[in-house]
């Protein structure tokens, strides 16, 4: 099952794993496609409406959290598109944003022990070098959220780094500012989501600079940048059900794919279920029906 997101002709564009970024000078148009990535591969099968789900969730959070951000408009017609271009297929999956100088750090906040953090903790009792209490189990809530930065990599995995290394890369003052911002945004989001029955286990933020300020950019607190767990099913001591692409990862793991060659096509039932998971996450979070059902 493959969806089609039209390309805008004659406009400079950068194609990311799941987004197309069009450059209009002082503004960018971010178009969230329906592509899905896993294990550092873009899969050959799209998830219909995934881009719209992520865009709606980002729009919700940009409006909700108290932070300066890059969002200018949700209407792709607010940039000078080529004459005659049909803008309708881009509606719902596009954001017009301020162009910034991207800060080359993934600002990761972890509130629960999962993923690479759990793997490191089992070996050393630390997460990104931060010492944690003994006796924690997988998916345990941490005593308090921790800030664990990573480098931004164009290909492959982002690399976890210490806060001290972050200071070396972008400077101490900016690092402390980004740490405080990240913990604040996570705290606001996690508190609200819990009221909606969703645990935000961890997340990553990106920031950019203009001449005068630091802005939250890209997506924010989505199932692609965060782990969303249903609170009513939460049981520490193992992996949790999640409103994200973990369902796809689990299916890929079951196929025997070696992760070094082209990934297999997703079967229709996996595509349908993944779409339903993303939509359920949005609807639980926002309390609103997804418009493109």
Buried (B, 14 or more C-beta within 10 A) or exposed (E): BEBEBEEBEEBEBEEBBBBBBBBBEEBBBBBBBBBBBBBEBBBEBBBBBBBBBBBBBBBBBBEBBEBEBBBBBBEBBBBEBEEEBEBEBBEBBBBBBBBBEEBEBBBBBBBBBBBBBBEBBEEEBEBBBBEBEEEBEBBBBBEEBBBBBBBBEEEEEBEBBEBEBBBEBBEEEBBEBBBEBBBBBBBBBBEBBEEEBBBBBBBBBBBBBBEEEBBBBBBBBBBBBBBBBBEEEBEEEEEBBBBBBBBBEEBBEEEEBEEEEEBBEBEEEBBBBBBEBBBBBBBBBBEEEBEEE
